[in-house]
Amino acid sequence: MIKKILLAVDGSELSEKAVNTVCELASKGSYNIILLNVLDPVSCLINGETRDEVKKELSAKGMEILKKYQKQIEAMNLECTLKQAFGMPSTQILYVAHEENVDMIAMGCHGKSSFAEIFLGSVSQHVLERFNGAVLLIR
């Protein structure tokens, strides 16, 4: 039985659709929603080094995304927890899913991917292959 949903968002159009879908699903039951935004380290690299200013800026943008979706979720009388992580998106999504003991991961099929994703494969593909619970991919 699904009770806890990890909803990975990046501000993309598909993230918006994923939030809408999870809200619709959650409105029909009692679910604990965890909103997650992952800061990709590749996006923080300048001249091969991670720059604190870039990381802070990306973190602030990520929090804006999370708070936007939090308002949308709370407007439907649903509750959610906000989380932000730093690392490779697929790894962090799986890590948070494990740490939070979620039953389902929901996310868009294609989001705002980094250059590394071209070579490593999509985030959704990695999550789908490695998560033992339900995965809801939104197109």
N, C-alpha and C positions, 0 to 999 in steps of 0.2 A: 504494500500500500504506500502510495506517495504522500509524504507529509512535509518534506523539506526540499525546496527547490533552489538550486544555485542558478542565478540568472546572470550570465556574463554579458556585459555591455561595453561598447566602444564608441557610441555616439553615431554609428552608421545608420542608414535607413533600415537595414535588417535588424539592428538592435531595437529600433522603435517597434518594428513588427513583433519581435520576440517579447518585448514588454507587454504589448497589447494582448498577445496570445496567452501569456502567463497570467495576466490580470483576468482574462476571461475564464481561464481554467480555475484560478484561485477563488474567483467569486462564487464558485459552485461547491466549495468545501472549505476546510480549515487547513491552510497551508502556511508554512513558515518560508518566506522568500528572503534569500540573501542576494543582494545586488553586488556584483563584483566588477571592478574595472582594473585591468592589468596594464601597468606601464611597461612597455617593451624596451629593454635596454638598448636595442639597436637604434631606436628613435632618440636615445639620449647621447649617442656618440658624436663627438666633434673631434676631428683629427685623431681618431682612435682612442680618445679618452672620454669617460663619462663626465659630463659637466654638471655640477650641482645646480646651476641656474636653469639649465634645460630640464633637469629632472624636476625641480620645483615647479617650473611652468607647466610641464606635462601633468604633474600631480594635481595642480590647481584646476587644469582643464578637466582632468578625470573626475575630480570632486564635483565640478559643475554638472557633468554628465550624470553622475550618480544622484545628485540632489534634484535634477530635473525629473529623472525617472521616479525618484522617491515621492515627489509631489504628485505625479501621475498615479502612482500606486495607492498612495494615501487618499487621494480624491475618490477612490473606489472603496473606501473604508477597509483597506487591506494594510497590513503592516509589513515592513521590510527592515533588514539590517544592511548597512553599507559597509563594504570592504574594498580596500585597494591593495594591490600587490605589485611588486617590482620583479620582473624576470620574463622569461619566455612565456608568452600567453598560454600555450597548451599545458606546459608544466605547472604553471601557477593555478590554472583552473582546476587541474586534477589534484593538486596539493590542497587547495582550499576545500574542494569537494570531499576529500578524505578527512581533513581536519574537522570539518563541520558535519561529517557523517550524513551527507545529503542523499536523497533517494533519486533525484533527477537533476540533470544539468540541461538548461535551456540556453540557446544561443543562435545567432544568425550563422548561416552557412559561410558567408563571405563578409568580412568586416574590413576594417582599416588595417591591412596587413603590412608588415615591414618587408623590406627587401629580402631579408633572410627567409621569409615564408616561400618565396619563389623556389628556393633550393631545398628547403626542409619539408615542404608540404604544408597543407592548410591546417590551421588550428583546429577546425571542426573535425577534420579527418583524424588527427592525433587523439583528440578527446574521444571520439566515437570508437576508435580501436582499443583504447586503454581503460575506459571507465566501465565498471561492472554493473552499474545501474542503468536506469532509463536515460536516454539522451534525446532531447527534442531540438531538432535543427529546423530553423525557419528560413524559407526562401523568399 
